[in-house]
Amino acid sequence: MNKLTEVIENSNGKILTVVFVKKDGTERVLNGRLGVTKHLKGGVSKNGDQYITIFDLQNGGYRSVNKETIKEVRINKEVIR
């Protein structure tokens, strides 16, 4: 597990910002948090070894982020690269 993934997984439900590269090659900034279960509908999650699921606070949905493409994490006014 890399340092950025570890920071996300240990965020304990705090709001964080993740900068990552999407599958189509574009960069995306996601504001969200882990541990949100209110909107679950019983769908299938992606491979947990490769992806991390974050609830997108702006769009109100779950997003799967490839752990290998994470460039930056911002949490508690701290930027981790």
N, C-alpha and C positions, 0 to 999 in steps of 0.2 A: 504494500500500500504506500502510495506516495504522500508527501507532506500535505498537499492541498486536499486530497481526499480525506486524510485523517482529520484535518481542521473541520471539514464539512460534517463528517460523521460524529465528531465530538462537540458539535455546536449546541446540543441540548435544547433544540427547538427555538433557538434565537434566530432573529431575522438576519439573513446574510445576502450578499451580492456575489454572484458567480459569473465570471467572464470565461466563455468557452467557445470552441469552434463547432458549428453545427455540421451535420452530415454533408450538406451541400457546399461546405467550405467557407461560409460566412461566419463572422464573429457575432456572438449574442451576449447580451448582459441580462441576467435573470435575477430578480429580487424575489426571494422566497425563503422557505424554511422547511425543515424536516419534521416528521412526526404528525402531520396534519391528516386526520382520519375522517373528518366530517363529510367530505365529498366523495368518499369511496363508493364505487358501484359494483364491485366484484370483478373488475377487469383483470387481465393477465399482465403482470409486470415483466419487464425485460430482465435479462441475465444480470443478477446481482454482483457477479464478479467483474463485469465490464461497465455496468451502468449504475448510477445513483439516482433515485427518484426524489425530486424536490417539488414542493407545491409552489407554483408561480402565483404570487400575491397580486400582481397586476392583472393577469388574465383569468384567475380563479380556476386553474387546472393543474394537473400533475405533468411534470416534464422529466424525461429521462435524459440524463447528461452522461456522455461517455467520459469515464474517469481519465482516459488518456489525453483528452483534448482540453482539459481545464487549464486555463492560463493564469487566473488570478481569483482570489477569494478575499472579500472585504467583510469583516465582522468586528464589532466593538470598536469602530473607528480605526481599525488596524488593517493594513493591506499586506496580504501574503502572496508571494509569487513563487 
